Amino acid sequence: VNSLLFMGSSSDNVLYVIYIVNLHSPVSLEVTEKALVCHLQEVMGWEKFFQETPEPVNFKDKCISLEQFCQFHKSRERQLVLVTSGGTTVPLERNTVRFVDNFSSGTRGAATTEYFIALGYAVIFLNREKSVQPFERHLNTESLFGSITEDSDGNLCITGPNSQKIKSVYNQYKETKTKNLLLKITFLSLPEYLWLLRAASQTLNTHAPESLAVLAAAVSDFFIPQDDMTEHKIQSGGGPLSVTLQIVPKMLKPLVSIWGTNLYIVSFKLETDPNQLQKKAREALERYKHHLVVGNLLPTIRVCVTFVTRESEEDVKLTEENRQNGVEIEKLIVEKIHSLYKTYLKH
Ligand code: PMT
């Protein structure tokens, strides 16, 4: 258990004061009895999840990298942002052959990372293994190899119509490397993602308060607890398979109220029904009490998003002119988040 819980009741026994003291960020909440019970159930839910789920491989090394990266940029007064990206898998077996997956290519997270770097941020890119990567995403083998020519001495040169683009991506990549602006941490399964999300947000909260967390990953709401999973590959000889998936505790709650109390937190919401989007986005804000929800609908994720804060709602769309000039929606998303965040800091 990484937190201690102290409770005291007021004289009329209706209001309780809870102190959740964890290593990084003590918080206190004043709540009614009903809310207290609800809260305790939630605390038990997410604590139980971490107690019953083994720590990912190389977790300690990844925590050290996170800490070093945050300290490096904090000492240079550089703004930090955590970007999560890609879908989580839910293994069906402990020695995993089969898994359930969430929709996400990682394009949004990778592009968002590039635009934050362009604005001067250092980025912790918590990404799904083999998902779309910043910078690399611009260079497919066809366009890269198609642009390479060989001179008479056998040296390779980049020429042709794509060379300008390749050069510009290469320059951005080189600057990112030289200034150490990007830390990539990978996950595959849901438990790995949640362990690393907690570690990254706690590290930022401690070493670089006033950072941002932009949660573009598509995170499963269902999983099979470790104890319910078979050890080896499920055999088809037993006939049709039926599996029961349990609900994953929503980790945005502890992220906002315990792990990342100093952070400006932005979540994404993906829906398929246009009538549900704003309602769901607003419900998420009210429930988790974070700062901003960026809503998107599956058929239009590359052209339109809705920004929902407690005070406002605004659609951000790519115009036809934007599209013709190769502008990506993530550029507009990052500029908007940056400006909302600056306004938030001022107030
Ligand atoms: O990667 P692309 O192909 O470019 O696609 C981008 C995207 C569509 C995946 C992205 O823009 C997006 O919308 N991501 C969020 C998808 C979504 O709706 O996730 P969700 O409803 O499962 O989660 C909403 C929020 O709750 C997320 O911030 C998530 O981190 C959080 N969550 C989810 C599950 C869980 N157990 N605990 C959580 O805290």
Residues whose N, C-alpha, C, O or C-beta is under 5 A from the ligand:
A	BS01	PMT	G86 F103 S104 S105 G106 T107 R108 L215 A216 A217 A218 V219 S220 D221 V248 P249 K250 M251 L252 S267 F268 K269 L270 I301
